Amino acid sequence: MQHLSVAGESLLIGDEVADCLVRYAAHLGRTGGADDVAVRALGVDGEEVRLHLLLNAGVTLVAESTESLLPEPDNAEALASMRTRISAFELPDQDF
């Protein structure tokens, strides 16, 4: 689990989805793009919440490790979607 800080909020989110969000936001920042992403997280009370994030060059995301033993929210769909979008930025290897 990681603490995800965005827009003055700090929530708990799974390691994979936190890393993927930061990576996707970096790709969008480099290209001047923007996108909205919906993920599940745990609020300060430990209850599951749904985040709808706008990612663009002006958004600051901070993901930091935590030793939380709470179960990670299911973000399989969000991860698959972000990975597909990230792969669109990556060029296939070319032989020169």
N, C-alpha and C positions, 0 to 999 in steps of 0.2 A: 504494500500500500504506500501511497505517497500523498502528501498534502499538496493540493492544487490551489494556488492563490491567483485570483483574477477578479478585477473590479471590486477590490476591497473585501472579497469573500475568501475564506479558506475552507476547503472541503476535502474529504478523503476520497481517493480514487485509486483504482487498480494500477499496478506498475506499468503493465503493457499499454493501457489506454493513456496514461499520463505521458509516457515516452512518445507515443504516436501523436498525441495532440501537439506536443512541443515540436516534433519533427514536421508535422503538417503545417503548423503556423510558420515555421521557418521557411518552408517552401513558398507559402503564400506571400510572406514578406519579401522574399527575393524577387518574386515576379510581379509584385504590386497587386496581387489578387486578393480576393476576399471570399469567405464561405461561411456557412452556418453549420454547426455540428451539434447533435443532441447526444448526450451521454448521461449515464447514471452515476451518482456519487453518494457519499454519506455525509449528512449535515452534522453540525456540532453536537446534536442530540443523538447521533448514531442512526437516525432514521434515513432511509433511502430517499433521495431527491433526484429530480431530473433536471439537468442543466441544458440550456439551449445557448450555445456560445457563438458569438460572432468572431471569427478569426480574420485578422487583416494585419497590415504592417504596423498599425498603431496600438495593437493589443499586446500587453505584457502578461505572459504566463510564467508562473514560477512553480516548479514541481520539486518538492524536497522529500527525502526519505522519512519514514516513520516506522516505529516498531509496533504499530497497531496490530492486534490479533483479530480484529473484526473481519468478517468475510467480505471479499471484494464484490461489488455489484456486477451483474452480468452486462458486459458491454461488447459481446461478440459481434452483433450487427454493426455497431458504431466502428469497431476496429476494422471489420471487413470493408466497410465503406471508405474509411480514411485511407486504408492501405491501397485500395483501388485508385483513389484520387491521387495519392502520392506517386504511384507507379506511372501515372500520366505525365509527371514532371521529369521522370528519369528516362534518359535516352538509352536504347539498347547499345551494347558494346559493338563497336565497329572495327573491322580490320583495316589497318592503314598500310 
